[in-house]
Amino acid sequence: FGSLINHDLVNATTNLGLALRCVLEALRRPTHTKMFRFGILALGQFLEKLPTWPQLCHHITQIEHLATSYPSYVGYTRAILQALPEDLRRSTSLKPEVLRGFNLPRPPAHAPPPPG
């Protein structure tokens, strides 16, 4: 699922937003659930594209149990937001040409999937 997002195989108008919301909602589930496992595996597949969605990054930083279980992922999203000017941090999406002007962090290595 995450690789579909990563390779731009999800329609950018409506389906992309729905796909990202599904991943976000899965990440909000308890860490022992299959839904959380789905979310973390999907997120790991499109980490390099996260700077494109600052608002998603913000929402990810608000998930406390994610910060505990996957601190490198949450640290990465925080670093993305810090690299962007204040007026862009709540943007729904940014074009790659806009992002080229900023010193964005490198994505972390893929974390191991949750047990289960």
N, C-alpha and C positions, 0 to 999 in steps of 0.2 A: 504494500500500500504506500509506504513512504517513498519507495523508488519511483512509483508513478508520479508523485509530487516532485521529486528531485529531477526527473527527466522531462518535466513539463508535459506530461501525458494527460493531465487533468485540465479540462476547460477552464480558462482563467476567469471567466465572468461569474458564473454561479457555482459550478461544481468545485472549484478550488477552495472557495470560502467554506463550503460544506465539508470538504475533506479535512481542512485545517481545524475546523471546529470539532470534528469527530476525534481527531488526534488529541486536541486539547481536553475534551471531555473525558477521554480515556485516561489521560495523565492525572486527572483529578480524582480518579477512583483509588481505593486503597491498593497499596503495593502488592498485596497477595492475590489480586484478582486477575483474571484473564484479560479483562479490558485494559488494565494498567500495562500488562505485558504487551498487548497490541500497541498501545500508545508509545511506549518507550522504544519498541523495535521500529516503529514507523518514524519516530523522531530521529533516531540514530541514522536512518537512511536519507534524511534530508537536512542534516545539520549544516552543511555548507551553504544551503539556501536560506537559513534563518535570518540573516541580515535583511533579506528582502521584505520581511514582515515584522517591523518593530513592535506593532501592537501585540502580536503573538508572543514575541520575546517578553514583553511586559507581563502578560498573563502567566507565562511559564515561571517567571521569577516570583509570582505570588503563591505558588503551590509549595507549601512548607514540606510535605513529605517527599516531594521530588528533590528539594534541596538537600535533604538528609540522605536519600538513597542514591542520587546521581549528582553530586556537587559539581562535577566538571561540566555537566550540561547546563546547569543553572548559572554557574560562574561564567560560562561562555555567553549565555544570553545577557547577563548583566554587563559583560565587557562590550558586547555589541551596542547596547543602549548607551553606555558611557562614551563610546566612540562617535556617536551621532550627536549633532546639535539638538538642543532642547526642543526646537520646533518640529523636528522630524521623529522624535521618540514615540509619539502616539499615532504615527501614520499607519494606515492599514497595510499599505504596500509601497515599496519604493522600486523604481526601475534600476537595473544594474548600472546604467550610466551615471545615475545619481550617487550610487554607492562607491564608485571608483574614486571619488574625491576624498574618501575618508580612510584612515588607518584602522581597518577592521581587524579583529583578532582572528587567528586561525582556529578552525574547529578542533575540538578535542578528539582524541582517539575514541573509537567506538567503545562504549562501556559494555561489560557483559550483560546479557539479558537477565531479567529477574528469574529466580528459580520457579519451576512449575511448568 
